[in-house]
Each structure stands twice: as structure tokens, then as C-alpha cells.
Amino acid sequence: MHVLKTANLTKDYGNHQGIFDVDLEIDQGEIFGFIGPNGAGKSTTIRLLMQLNAPTRGEIHLFGQRVIGDRADLRKRIGYLPSEIHFYPDMTGKQALELAAAAYGLSLKNTRAAVYAERLQWDMSSKIRTYSLGNRKKMGIVLALLHEPELFILDEPTSGLDPLVQHSFFELLSELKKQRGMTVFFSTHVLNEVEKICERVAFIREGKILRTSKVSELSEPGDHVVVVGFQESGDLRLRYGLNQLDGSVTYDGTHHHLRTGRRLNEVLAKLALLPIQDVMIRKPTVEELFMAYYRDEVKQ
């Protein structure tokens, strides 16, 4: 069953702002990445899914039911983590959780809030006004999971979280998927997060879906990146004509990265004529694939 499905979903703000004809299909138990730069339309899409805004046209289906009008019954089955967390500043985190639990007809002591808080290293006894960005994000995660939702919609969930907490959070999402079949819609512009957690992704740019694919199928067979360091330091793209081998070659301060496509042997043969110090061959990252696809779309 599609837990979440959209057809021709559009929110037109005028002047080419908004989202246009967004088609998504997300199955139960899937962790789905929604990828794009800031301003691409990710948050607009999420606000439509959460019925915070009404679409200009198109359809939204949640749990096999079309969303027409206010469907609070469907929203109750969703956990939502917005990109920014705002709550009553003079409450403690625990008081905020108690208030939210009561809204769901729950008693806080009968939820897994304490377990989630411990996993995320969050102190719920402090006043919300004292929380850092990271602690507000942790509170938002626990609030969103409080009622054991079937679908978890996250908008830039890891901003403000340190790497250790990010790792714990990803582990928690994977466990909830395996143990309870929870579906996750994960919106982010930090592309290396997608490789850690997501099974399928959709690329969005300027409000339009560019591509939807399994993460494992984003790169073609035989597609590689050659990471090369030269005996001479510095950016040598022009001097060694590396742009002729790969028009999008990058330099990270120590090494040059060339995406070869199916021309690996050709690129290696030409690099062998240069004063190489070290070389490594790897598969392209999701970020590299996205940027290459983004550039191709702009050229068309």
C-alpha cells in the first residue's frame, strides 16, 4: 500500500514560485529521501502534505485515502518534525511533552518519550528557552514520535545535531522501520545523509521533480570517480587540462576528483602521463550525482 501518494500536486505562488506537478509514491516501511537545495520546494511540499496549506491543484492520498478538506483523523497518524521548533519558552521540555501527550489522549508515562530522550541525549527537565538549536531539534523529534506515528515526515531533521546524536537518530529511524514498519519521508539538502538512511530518493529543483530512483540505482554500472593527487600542490585543473577529461572536475584543497562515466580506462591512461603522487577509484557520492544531474537539467 502507498502510505503517501501525490498526483500533479501544485502550489503556485506566481512568478514561478511554488511546486508544480509533483508526483510521489511512498510505500509502507520505506525510508524516502526528498532532496534539493534550499528554496527548491521541499518545505512547501511538506506543508501541503500536513494540510497546513491548500494546493492550487492536484491530489494527496494518505494511507490509501484521498485528502479532501481537513482530515485531522489522517494527521493523527503522522509525526511531523518541522525545520524550526517553537514552543512555550517558560515550559520545561517535560511539560511540553505532557501537553502534547494529553492532546493525543495519552499519559506521558505510558509513552516511549523517556527512551527516545535517552537515545538522543536530551534533558527534558530544562526550560525550553535555555535550549540550543540542537536541543530544540531533539525535543521536536521526541514530540513527533510521542504517539507512535505510522508516517514520520521530517524537514531538515539533523540541523543542529552533533555527529554522535545524528548517528543515534539514524539508528532509531532504522529500528522503528524494522520493528513497527514506520514509513519515513526525509527532506534534506545535506546529501550524504541520504546515503546513510534512505532507500529511494526524489530530486527536486525549482519546484519540479527531476528524478525519482533507488539510491543503489542512481549511478550507472561502470560509473566511477578518480581521486588523484599530484606531486605538485595546488589546483592544477587548467595546467594539466583536467577539464578536458571531466568538465565538472573538482579540487578539494589536496586532491582532484574526476567523474569518468564509462571512460575509466581512458581517463587513467591520460592521468598516467602526468606526475601522479597517489590515486584512488571510488563510486560517485549522492551529492556528486545530484550536482551532475542538476547541471545537466540547467543546460537543457
C-alpha positions as CSV (number, residue, x, y, z in Angstrom):
1,M,0.0,0.0,0.0
2,H,1.1,3.5,-0.7
3,V,1.3,5.3,2.6
4,L,1.8,8.6,0.8
5,K,0.9,9.4,-2.8
6,T,0.6,12.7,-4.7
7,A,-0.6,13.3,-8.3
8,N,0.1,16.6,-10.1
9,L,0.5,18.3,-6.7
10,T,0.9,22.0,-7.4
11,K,1.1,25.2,-5.2
12,D,1.5,28.2,-7.5
13,Y,2.5,31.4,-5.7
14,G,3.1,33.2,-9.0
15,N,6.4,34.4,-10.6
16,H,7.5,30.7,-11.0
17,Q,7.4,30.2,-7.2
18,G,6.0,27.1,-5.6
19,I,5.8,23.4,-6.6
20,F,4.5,22.1,-9.9
21,D,3.0,18.7,-10.8
22,V,4.8,16.8,-8.0
23,D,4.2,13.0,-8.3
24,L,5.3,10.9,-5.3
25,E,4.6,7.3,-4.3
26,I,6.0,6.0,-1.0
27,D,5.3,2.6,0.3
28,Q,4.8,1.3,3.9
29,G,8.1,0.8,5.8
30,E,10.1,2.8,3.2
31,I,12.6,5.5,4.2
32,F,12.3,8.0,1.3
33,G,14.7,11.0,0.8
34,F,13.4,14.2,-0.7
35,I,16.5,16.1,-1.9
36,G,17.1,19.6,-3.1
37,P,18.8,22.9,-2.4
38,N,17.3,25.5,-0.1
39,G,14.3,27.1,-1.9
40,A,13.7,24.1,-4.1
41,G,10.2,23.4,-2.8
42,K,10.8,20.8,-0.1
43,S,9.1,22.7,2.7
44,T,6.2,23.8,0.5
45,T,5.5,20.2,-0.4
46,I,5.6,19.1,3.3
47,R,3.2,21.9,4.3
48,L,0.8,20.6,1.7
49,L,1.2,17.1,3.0
50,M,0.5,18.2,6.5
51,Q,-2.6,20.2,5.3
52,L,-1.1,23.4,6.6
53,N,-1.6,24.9,3.2
54,A,-4.1,24.0,0.4
55,P,-2.8,23.0,-3.0
56,T,-3.6,25.0,-6.1
57,R,-4.4,21.7,-7.8
58,G,-3.5,18.1,-7.7
59,E,-4.2,15.2,-5.2
60,I,-2.8,14.0,-2.0
61,H,-3.5,10.4,-0.7
62,L,-2.5,9.3,2.8
63,F,-2.9,5.7,3.9
64,G,-4.9,5.0,0.8
65,Q,-7.4,7.8,1.4
66,R,-7.7,11.0,-0.7
67,V,-7.2,14.1,1.4
68,I,-10.2,16.4,0.8
69,G,-10.7,19.2,3.3
70,D,-9.5,19.0,6.8
71,R,-8.5,15.4,7.6
72,A,-7.5,15.5,11.3
73,D,-8.0,11.8,11.5
74,L,-5.2,11.2,9.0
75,R,-2.9,13.8,10.5
76,K,-3.1,12.0,13.9
77,R,-1.3,9.1,12.2
78,I,1.6,11.3,11.2
79,G,4.6,12.5,13.2
80,Y,5.9,15.8,11.9
81,L,9.2,17.4,12.5
82,P,9.4,21.0,11.1
83,S,12.7,22.6,10.2
84,E,12.3,25.1,13.1
85,I,10.9,24.2,16.5
86,H,8.9,26.7,18.5
87,F,7.2,26.1,21.8
88,Y,6.3,27.9,25.0
89,P,9.7,29.1,26.3
90,D,8.9,29.0,30.0
91,M,7.8,25.4,29.9
92,T,10.2,22.6,30.6
93,G,10.7,20.0,27.9
94,K,8.8,17.5,30.0
95,Q,5.8,19.9,30.4
96,A,5.7,20.3,26.6
97,L,5.6,16.5,26.2
98,E,2.9,16.2,28.8
99,L,0.8,18.8,27.0
100,A,1.3,17.1,23.6
101,A,0.6,13.7,25.1
102,A,-2.7,15.0,26.6
103,A,-3.7,16.3,23.1
104,Y,-3.4,12.7,21.8
105,G,-5.3,11.4,24.8
106,L,-2.2,9.8,26.2
107,S,-0.4,9.8,29.6
108,L,3.3,10.7,29.2
109,K,4.4,7.9,31.5
110,N,2.8,5.3,29.1
111,T,4.8,6.6,26.1
112,R,8.3,5.9,25.0
113,A,9.3,9.5,25.4
114,A,11.9,8.8,28.1
115,V,13.5,6.1,25.9
116,Y,13.7,8.4,22.9
117,A,15.1,11.3,25.1
118,E,17.8,9.0,26.4
119,R,18.7,7.8,22.9
120,L,19.1,11.4,21.8
121,Q,20.9,12.6,24.9
122,W,18.2,15.2,25.6
123,D,17.5,16.6,29.1
124,M,13.7,17.2,29.2
125,S,13.9,18.8,32.7
126,S,15.3,22.2,31.5
127,K,13.3,25.2,30.4
128,I,12.7,25.4,26.6
129,R,14.2,29.0,26.5
130,T,17.5,27.6,27.6
131,Y,17.7,25.0,24.8
132,S,20.2,25.3,22.0
133,L,19.2,24.6,18.4
134,G,20.2,21.0,18.8
135,N,18.2,20.5,22.0
136,R,15.1,22.1,20.4
137,K,15.5,19.7,17.5
138,K,15.8,16.7,19.9
139,M,12.6,17.9,21.6
140,G,10.9,18.1,18.2
141,I,11.9,14.6,17.4
142,V,10.5,13.2,20.7
143,L,7.3,15.2,20.3
144,A,6.8,13.9,16.8
145,L,7.3,10.2,17.9
146,L,5.3,10.5,21.1
147,H,2.1,8.9,19.6
148,E,4.0,6.2,17.7
149,P,3.0,7.5,14.2
150,E,2.7,5.3,11.1
151,L,4.3,8.0,8.9
152,F,7.1,10.3,10.1
153,I,7.6,13.5,8.0
154,L,10.9,15.3,8.7
155,D,12.0,18.7,7.3
156,E,15.8,19.1,7.6
157,P,15.9,16.9,10.7
158,T,19.6,16.9,11.6
159,S,20.4,20.6,11.6
160,G,21.9,21.5,14.9
161,L,22.6,17.8,15.9
162,D,26.2,16.8,16.6
163,P,27.5,13.8,14.6
164,L,27.1,11.3,17.5
165,V,23.4,12.3,18.0
166,Q,22.9,12.1,14.2
167,H,24.2,8.6,14.3
168,S,21.8,7.7,17.2
169,F,18.9,9.3,15.4
170,F,19.5,7.3,12.1
171,E,19.8,4.1,14.1
172,L,16.5,4.9,15.8
173,L,14.8,5.5,12.5
174,S,16.0,2.2,11.2
175,E,14.8,0.4,14.3
176,L,11.3,2.0,14.1
177,K,11.1,0.9,10.4
178,K,12.1,-2.7,11.2
179,Q,10.2,-3.1,14.4
180,R,7.0,-1.2,13.6
181,G,7.0,-0.7,9.8
182,M,7.1,3.0,10.2
183,T,7.4,5.0,6.9
184,V,9.8,7.9,6.8
185,F,9.7,10.9,4.4
186,F,13.1,12.6,4.9
187,S,13.6,16.1,3.4
188,T,17.2,17.4,3.4
189,H,19.7,19.4,1.4
190,V,22.6,17.5,3.2
191,L,23.1,14.8,0.6
192,N,25.5,12.5,2.5
193,E,22.6,11.9,4.9
194,V,20.7,10.2,2.2
195,E,23.3,7.5,1.6
196,K,23.2,6.6,5.3
197,I,19.5,6.1,5.7
198,C,17.3,6.3,2.5
199,E,16.3,3.5,0.1
200,R,14.8,5.7,-2.6
201,V,15.1,9.4,-3.3
202,A,13.4,12.2,-5.4
203,F,15.4,15.1,-6.6
204,I,13.5,18.5,-6.7
205,R,14.7,21.7,-8.2
206,E,12.7,24.9,-8.7
207,G,9.5,23.1,-7.6
208,K,9.7,20.3,-10.1
209,I,10.8,16.7,-9.6
210,L,13.9,15.9,-11.7
211,R,14.2,12.2,-10.9
212,T,13.0,9.5,-8.6
213,S,15.2,6.5,-8.1
214,K,16.5,3.8,-5.7
215,V,19.7,5.1,-4.1
216,S,21.5,2.0,-5.4
217,E,20.5,2.8,-9.0
218,L,21.5,6.5,-9.1
219,S,24.8,5.7,-10.7
220,E,25.2,3.7,-13.8
221,P,27.3,0.5,-13.9
222,G,30.9,1.4,-14.6
223,D,30.5,5.0,-13.3
224,H,33.5,5.9,-11.2
225,V,35.2,8.9,-9.7
226,V,39.0,9.0,-9.8
227,V,40.6,10.9,-6.9
228,V,44.1,11.9,-7.8
229,G,46.9,13.8,-6.0
230,F,49.8,15.2,-7.9
231,Q,53.4,15.7,-6.9
232,E,52.9,19.4,-7.4
233,S,50.5,21.0,-4.9
234,G,47.7,23.4,-5.8
235,D,44.7,23.5,-8.2
236,L,46.1,22.0,-11.4
237,R,42.9,21.7,-13.4
238,L,43.9,24.2,-16.0
239,R,47.6,23.4,-16.1
240,Y,47.1,19.7,-16.6
241,G,43.9,20.0,-18.8
242,L,41.8,18.1,-16.4
243,N,38.7,19.9,-17.5
244,Q,39.1,18.1,-20.9
245,L,38.8,14.8,-19.1
246,D,35.8,15.8,-16.9
247,G,34.1,19.2,-17.4
248,S,33.0,19.1,-13.7
249,V,36.3,18.1,-12.1
250,T,36.6,19.5,-8.6
251,Y,39.5,20.3,-6.3
252,D,39.2,19.9,-2.5
253,G,42.5,21.5,-1.5
254,T,44.6,18.4,-1.7
255,H,43.1,16.1,-4.4
256,H,41.3,16.4,-7.7
257,H,38.1,14.4,-8.3
258,L,37.2,13.4,-11.8
259,R,33.9,11.6,-12.7
260,T,34.7,9.1,-15.5
261,G,31.4,7.7,-16.5
262,R,32.3,4.7,-18.7
263,R,35.7,6.2,-19.7
264,L,37.7,4.9,-16.7
265,N,40.4,3.3,-18.8
266,E,40.7,6.3,-21.0
267,V,41.0,8.7,-18.0
268,L,43.5,6.5,-16.2
269,A,45.7,6.3,-19.3
270,K,45.8,10.1,-19.7
271,L,46.5,10.6,-16.0
272,A,49.4,8.1,-16.2
273,L,51.2,10.7,-18.4
274,L,51.1,13.2,-15.5
275,P,53.3,13.4,-12.3
276,I,50.8,11.5,-10.0
277,Q,51.6,11.0,-6.3
278,D,48.6,8.9,-5.4
279,V,45.3,7.8,-6.9
280,M,42.0,6.2,-5.7
281,I,39.0,4.9,-7.6
282,R,35.5,5.0,-5.9
283,K,31.8,5.2,-6.8
284,P,30.3,8.6,-7.0
285,T,28.5,10.0,-4.0
286,V,24.8,11.0,-4.0
287,E,26.0,14.7,-3.8
288,E,28.1,14.3,-6.9
289,L,25.3,12.5,-8.8
290,F,22.8,15.2,-7.8
291,M,25.1,18.0,-8.8
292,A,25.8,16.4,-12.2
293,Y,22.1,15.8,-12.8
294,Y,21.3,19.4,-11.7
295,R,23.9,20.8,-14.2
296,D,22.5,18.6,-17.0
297,E,19.0,19.9,-16.3
298,V,20.2,23.5,-16.3
299,K,21.9,23.0,-19.7
300,Q,18.8,21.6,-21.3
